[in-house]
């Protein structure tokens, strides 16, 4: 196995993207989605950057300097200048900072997989650079097989788990509850938008205090994060 697969929490980690084109925009957007503290440096920025939530991304319209690496967790060299990208990589290596080079993945400290994002379900596909086209094809197949209902299902299951833990249910009982919920076909019912049937199952297994609408509401999710 060429690469070590890992899912990493980069919330509040400082990450630098050097490059204001489409590639840099995609890197910045993904980092922002993971709640990293993102800084993007470039002399010019493409129009695509207008679509990003700029309040959570720091933009610096300037040339790259080695001092820009100070305090960074990840660095992405995403310019259209291969020599500059290599310089960024060399500078990062001297500072023991992991760097990804958009134009030279084989020289990077890490590569980025193709991603299928379904909320708490993240499917990552990589061919280790051997065939990006095949990685894209597999991603498309996974997107078809794992629809948006998985995000709702995992939100539901996660919030049920949180509520059960607060009510001091025995862990072994919880395991059986979750297996039963899966076996009852709630995922299929979410896809069919059959909220009534879902509520009936939740009531039978967990009681009247559990309803699909409340458990996946934004208010419940906000409450869960505050706990």
N, C-alpha and C positions, 0 to 999 in steps of 0.2 A: 504494500500500500504506500503510495508516494506521499500523500498528505494526511495529516492528522485531523480528522473532522471534529469540530467543536462548535457549540453554540455559546456565545460569549455575551455577558451583560455589559454593555458599554454606556449605560445610563450615566449621564454627567461626566463621562470621560471626554477629554479634549482631543478632538480629531481635526486634522488639517487636510484640506483638499487644495492642491495647486493646479489650477486650470479652470477656465471659465466657459468651456464648450459643453456640448451635449453629454460627454462622458463624465466630466466633472459635476455637471448638474445631477446626473443619476446617482453618483456616489454620495453627494451631499444630501439628496432627498432620502436615500436609504438610511444614512446615518441619523438624520433628523427624526425619521420615523422610529428609530431605536432610542430616541431621547438623549443622544450624544450632544455635547457642546461643540458645534461645528463652526469652523472658520474656513472661508474660501478666499484664496488669493489669486488674482489674475489682473492683467492690464486691461482686459476687456471681458465682458460677460455676454453670453448669448441670450436671446429673448426668452428661452426656456426658463431661465432663472427667475423670471417675473412670476412664475406659477408657484414658486416655493414660498413657504411661510417665513418671510424674511425676518420676522421678529425673533425667531429662534436660531437664526444663522447670521454669523458675523461676516460681512463682506469687506475685503480690503482690495482696493483698486491700485495695485502696485506690483513691482517686480518681486520675485521670490528672493529671500535672503536666508542664510543659514540660521540666523537668530529666530526666524519664524517657527522653527522646530521646538523651541523651548517649551517644556511642559506638555508636549503632545504624547498621546497614547498610541494613536495610529496616524500614518501619513499616506496620502494617496497622490502619487505623481501622475497627473492626468492632463498634461499639456500636449500640444502637437509638436513639441521639440524634443526629440529623443535624447539629445545631449543634456538638456536641462533635466529631463526625467532621471537620467542616470546620475546627475549631480545631486539631485534631491535624495535619491536612494543612497548614494555614498555618504552624504551628510547624515542621514538618518541612521545608517549603520554605525557610524562613529559614536553616535549618541545612544546606541542600543534601543532605537525606536523601530518598530516594525513598519515596513513600507511596502505598498502595492504599486507596481508600475503598470499603468493601463496598456502601454504598448509593448511590454516585455514581461508577461506573466511568469515565464521560465526563470527570470532573474529576480522575481519578487520574493518577499518573505512569506507571503500568503496570497492565495487566489480567492476570487469570489465565485460561488456557485450560482447557477440559475435557481431562482427562488419561486416557490408557489406559496403565497401568503394567505392563510385562512385563519386569521386571528391568532389564537394560541397554537394552532397547528401550522408549523413551518416545515415545508418539504424542500430540501436542498439537493440539487443534482450537479454533479461534476464529472467530467470525463478526464480530469487532470490535464486539460489542455489538448488532449488528443483529437477531439472532435467537437468543437462548440456547436456545430449544426446538430449533432446527435443529442447533445445536452438540451438544446432548444426543443427538439422533437419530443424528448421524454418529458420535459416540463409541460408541453402542450397536452400530452396524454394525461399527466397527473392533474392538470387543471380541469380536464373533462371528468376525471374519475372522482375528484375531491372538490365538490362545489361549495358555495358560500354557506350552505347549511352546516358545514363542519364548524365554522366559526361560531355560529349561534349555539350549536350543541355544546361546544367546549366552554363557552361563557356560562351556559346553564349548569353544566356539571361542576365547574369551578366554584360557582356561587352556592350551589347546593353543598359542596364540600365545606366551604367557609361557614355556612350556617350550621351544619352538623357539628363542626368542631367547636363552635361557640356554645352549642347545647350539650357538650360533653358526652356525645355518643361514643361508645366503645369502638376503637379502630377496626376491630374484626367485623363488627356489625356494619360499619361504613363500607367496607370492601364488598360485602354481599349486596348492599343497597345499590352500589354503582354497577355491579355486574347485572343485577336485575333490571335496572333502568336501560342498560344497553340492550339486553335481551328482549325488552318490551318494544323495541323498534322506535324509540323516540327520535332518532336521527331521521328516519324515513318520514315520520310525522311532521318534523320541522320542515323538511323539504316540501311536503304537501301543504304546509301552512295550516295544519289541523290543530289549532290551539286548544280546542275543546277536548280532543282526545288526549293531548299531552297533559292537560290539567287533571283529567280523570286518572291517568296513570300516577301522576305525582301525588294526588290525594290518596289513592289506594296504598301507595308504598310509604309515603312520608307524612300524610295528614293534611288537614285543611289549610295550614299556614304556608303551604308551598304552591305557588302558581307560576306558570311560565312567564306571563307578562311582567310580573314583579321581579322575578329572578334575573331577567335579561334587560331590565330597564336601566337607563343611565344613572338614575338615582341610586339604585342598588349597587352598581359598579363603583360609583363615587364613594358610597358608604363603605364598601369593601376595602377600597384603597386607603381610606382614612383609618382603618382599624389596625 
